[in-house]
Amino acid sequence: MLHSFWNAVFYRPLYNLLLGIVAFVPNGDVGLAVILLTVLVKLVLFPLTQRSIDSQLRMKALEPELARIKATVTDKAEQSKQTYALYKEKNVNPFSSCLLVLVQIPVIIALYLVFLHGFDSVSVLPYSFVSAPGEFNMKFLGFFDLAQRSIVLAVIAGVTQFLQGWLAQGRQSAPSGEGMAGQFAKTMQTQMLYVLPIMIVFIAYRVSGAVALYWITSNIFTIAQELYTKRKMEKSATTVAA
């Protein structure tokens, strides 16, 4: 039941969209199709992602006031009351970014699986109205075989993941709390910045060049979105100051 729902709602539509794009692009270029499908999905998710980023930025802007409440109010119940009042006053929902990310996760996983399985999936048939591609050109830029492993694409995927994580840390609130809990949160944040890219290099190399290309495209799109948001915030701050 769950498998059928997953295929019908997430996997099969993306699989067929990839087939349609491959049939549309010149020479059945799978690399170009992977890039176009990834960008298309990221554009559809752009409003959700942007709301998540904006929410994190508003939370980060409240850090000085939250620190003041924590420093001046010793009673935990009163701390929670004033913190909630501050969130309400500034119209900030601390859980909104998490909810928005959860909405995107099934789509991202399905997109990843489409590229992971490639065109060998026999359990998910094309729609009747989707034209079967006449040819599949798996050579990206003439020498990257997307059906095979590629250490070059895997390393580029890891590098772009690091850049994306580095930019994202600038808008994320610093881990709060003292003692072991606070130190653990800070350690995890630092490790995710450096360990996750290494994990992606390993995974991307273990699967196929198509998955690595998906990660590269997704990361570059997210980096561009981070830079766009940063420029928009700087422009807004300049306008307010003027």
C-alpha positions in Angstrom: 0.0 0.0 0.0 2.7 2.5 1.0 4.9 1.4 -1.8 2.1 1.9 -4.3 1.4 5.4 -2.8 5.1 6.3 -3.0 5.3 5.3 -6.7 2.1 7.0 -7.7 2.7 10.3 -5.9 6.4 10.8 -6.0 8.6 8.3 -7.9 6.5 7.6 -11.1 5.8 11.2 -12.0 9.5 12.2 -11.7 10.6 9.1 -13.5 8.2 9.9 -16.4 9.2 13.5 -16.4 12.9 12.4 -16.8 11.9 10.2 -19.7 10.0 13.1 -21.3 12.9 15.4 -20.9 15.4 12.9 -22.4 13.1 12.5 -25.4 13.0 16.2 -25.8 16.6 17.3 -25.4 19.0 16.9 -28.4 20.6 13.5 -28.9 18.9 12.1 -25.8 21.4 13.8 -23.6 20.8 12.3 -20.1 23.2 14.7 -18.4 21.3 17.7 -19.7 18.0 15.9 -18.7 19.3 15.4 -15.2 20.3 19.0 -14.9 16.9 20.3 -16.3 14.8 17.9 -14.1 16.8 18.9 -10.9 16.4 22.6 -11.7 12.7 22.2 -12.5 12.1 20.5 -9.1 14.2 23.0 -7.3 12.2 25.8 -8.9 8.9 24.2 -7.8 10.2 23.9 -4.3 11.8 27.4 -4.3 8.9 29.2 -2.4 9.0 26.6 0.4 12.8 26.7 0.6 12.8 30.5 0.6 10.3 30.6 3.4 12.5 28.2 5.4 15.5 30.4 4.8 13.6 33.6 5.7 12.4 32.0 8.9 15.9 31.0 9.9 17.1 34.5 9.2 14.4 36.0 11.4 15.3 33.6 14.2 18.9 34.6 14.0 18.0 38.3 14.2 16.2 37.6 17.5 19.4 36.0 19.1 20.3 39.2 21.0 16.9 39.6 22.5 16.7 35.9 23.4 20.1 36.1 25.0 18.9 39.1 27.1 15.8 37.2 28.3 18.0 34.2 29.3 20.4 36.5 31.1 17.9 38.6 33.0 15.1 36.0 33.7 16.1 33.1 36.0 12.7 31.4 36.2 12.3 28.9 33.5 8.6 29.3 33.1 8.9 33.0 32.8 11.7 32.6 30.3 9.4 30.4 28.2 6.6 32.9 28.5 8.7 35.9 27.4 10.3 33.9 24.6 6.9 32.9 23.3 5.7 36.5 23.6 8.8 37.7 21.6 8.1 35.1 18.8 4.5 36.2 18.7 5.4 39.9 18.6 7.9 39.4 15.8 5.6 36.9 14.0 8.2 34.2 14.0 7.4 30.4 14.2 10.5 28.6 15.4 9.2 25.3 13.9 8.1 26.6 10.5 11.5 25.9 8.8 11.4 22.3 10.1 7.9 21.8 8.7 8.8 23.2 5.3 11.9 21.0 5.1 9.8 17.9 6.0 7.5 18.7 3.1 10.4 18.7 0.7 12.1 15.5 1.9 9.9 13.0 0.0 10.3 14.9 -3.3 14.1 15.1 -2.8 14.4 11.4 -2.0 12.2 10.4 -5.0 14.4 12.5 -7.2 17.5 10.9 -5.9 16.1 7.4 -6.4 15.1 8.3 -10.0 18.7 9.1 -10.8 20.0 6.2 -8.7 17.9 3.6 -10.5 18.3 5.3 -13.9 16.4 3.6 -16.7 16.6 0.1 -15.4 13.5 0.3 -13.2 11.0 -2.3 -14.4 8.5 -1.8 -11.6 7.5 1.7 -12.7 6.3 1.8 -16.2 6.1 5.0 -18.3 2.8 6.8 -18.7 1.0 6.1 -22.0 1.4 9.7 -23.1 5.1 9.9 -22.4 7.2 9.3 -25.5 9.9 6.7 -25.0 13.3 8.3 -25.8 14.7 7.0 -29.1 18.3 7.1 -27.6 20.0 7.6 -24.3 23.3 9.5 -24.5 24.9 8.7 -21.1 28.1 10.7 -22.0 28.1 14.0 -20.1 30.3 16.7 -21.7 31.6 14.0 -24.0 33.6 12.0 -21.4 31.7 11.5 -18.2 29.8 8.2 -18.4 26.8 8.9 -16.1 26.0 5.2 -15.9 29.4 4.5 -14.3 31.2 5.9 -11.3 33.1 9.2 -11.6 35.5 10.3 -8.9 35.7 13.7 -10.5 31.9 14.3 -10.4 31.9 12.8 -6.8 34.6 15.3 -5.6 32.8 18.2 -7.2 29.6 17.1 -5.5 31.4 17.1 -2.1 33.0 20.6 -2.8 29.7 22.2 -3.7 28.1 20.6 -0.7 30.7 22.2 1.6 30.2 25.6 0.0 26.4 25.3 0.4 26.9 24.3 4.1 29.3 27.1 4.7 26.9 29.7 3.3 24.0 28.1 5.2 25.8 28.4 8.6 25.8 32.2 8.1 22.0 32.3 8.5 21.6 29.6 11.1 21.2 30.4 14.8 24.2 29.3 16.9 23.5 26.3 19.1 22.1 27.5 22.4 22.6 26.0 25.8 25.5 25.5 28.2 27.4 22.5 29.3 27.4 19.2 27.6 24.2 19.8 25.6 25.4 23.1 24.1 28.8 21.7 23.4 27.4 18.7 21.7 25.2 20.8 19.4 28.1 23.0 18.4 30.2 19.9 17.7 27.5 18.4 15.6 27.1 21.6 13.6 30.8 21.8 12.9 31.0 18.1 12.0 28.1 18.4 9.6 29.9 21.1 7.7 33.0 19.0 7.2 31.8 15.4 7.5 28.7 15.6 5.2 30.7 16.6 2.1 33.0 13.7 2.6 30.1 11.3 3.0 28.6 12.7 -0.2 31.8 12.1 -2.1 31.9 8.5 -0.9 28.2 7.9 -1.7 28.3 9.6 -5.1 31.3 7.6 -6.1 29.8 4.4 -4.9 26.6 4.8 -7.1 26.8 6.6 -10.5 27.7 9.7 -12.2 24.1 10.6 -12.7 23.6 10.8 -8.9 26.7 12.9 -8.5 25.5 15.3 -11.3 22.2 15.6 -9.5 23.9 16.6 -6.2 26.1 19.1 -8.0 23.2 20.7 -9.8 21.1 20.8 -6.6 24.0 22.2 -4.6 24.8 24.9 -7.1 21.1 25.9 -7.3 21.0 26.1 -3.4 24.2 28.2 -3.4 22.7 30.6 -5.9 19.5 30.8 -3.7 21.7 31.5 -0.6 23.5 34.3 -2.4 20.2 35.7 -3.7 18.8 35.7 -0.1 21.9 37.3 1.3 21.8 40.1 -1.3 18.1 40.7 -0.7 18.6 40.9 3.1 21.5 43.3 2.6 19.5 45.5 0.3 16.6 45.5 2.7 18.9 46.5 5.6 20.4 49.3 3.5 16.9 50.6 2.7 15.8 50.6 6.3 19.0 52.3 7.4 18.5 55.1 4.8 
